[in-house]
């Protein structure tokens, strides 16, 4: 599947992400490319990473607020239009109706053509938040956001049902969309370095990420890549 076909077809892309830095590690090169092409990018940050540190002396509230700032700074580097913080509790996500409603509300607000999220079907996907976020995003797209009898209170808030065209899963076992990020890899690293609480000075991180993105690009006519499994949702 060619990336340019996708670029030409869709205008609004929404990342639904479990933790601050998940969008950047998985997709920052793609986000930067889309933004350069004038696409509208929304990141829905489901948790604020309030447990994401080995330092027990940092209060969770302070960690969360700091990581929200890091995410906004990273998003600014990439040209993201909007970051929405749902502020669910880190480590406690479950794909229930409560989380689904929160995501559906954002879908009906921003009306994305494409939603990008964690692949919950990937074998040995170890983090429970990643699985829960991926399943909740998928369940929100189909059938929930498209049908008016799901969360009818949204209609009272002026939010109409919306049919998202596609969902893309990153870290997929069998991707079918390979995106050339050779020209935006520097932006990816710059955005990741904004997550200083997670990557420190970023030197080892940059080496590790480059190796991973080079591995994804093997066999392609470019050096570095990100990859997705795409699923059509409009029926």
C-alpha angles and dihedrals in degrees: 000000000000120000094217091062088059094044091055096045105050134049109183125050125185124196114204104197135179100212140015108270094028091101092048097047093046105033117004094119091052092046091051091050093049092047091051088054091055098256120151112244125195124182117201105200105202099188128017094223095251092165098041102116139074089219108100092189094070112090113235092235092055092047092050095049091048093049091050088057090048091051093049091049091049091048091051090055090055098044097249113171101210140008117198119195115208091180097211114165116275113245094015104080118136124176094242132138092269094059091039091055091053092052094043089054090057092046091052091046099050100024098213122200090208132027119200120198148141117303103243092186096060112121112251095010092166106188110083092206091058092052093045093048092049094048093045092050092049092048090047093054096048123062103336107065093042100053121070098215090067107088095348089184086078089069089061088057091052095255112140124200115270134202112216111208101214143003120211121202119205124207087032122168093226110024120187100188118065114187122202107230098166091114095045101040092102089056089050092054092044090053093048091051088061086069091073093155088064107031105029110201090351098229097121091036092057092052092048094047093047090052091050095048090047089052091053090051095054110131093017126110091246137063107237133029149168121213140209142182107229125208124187112228108176111094 
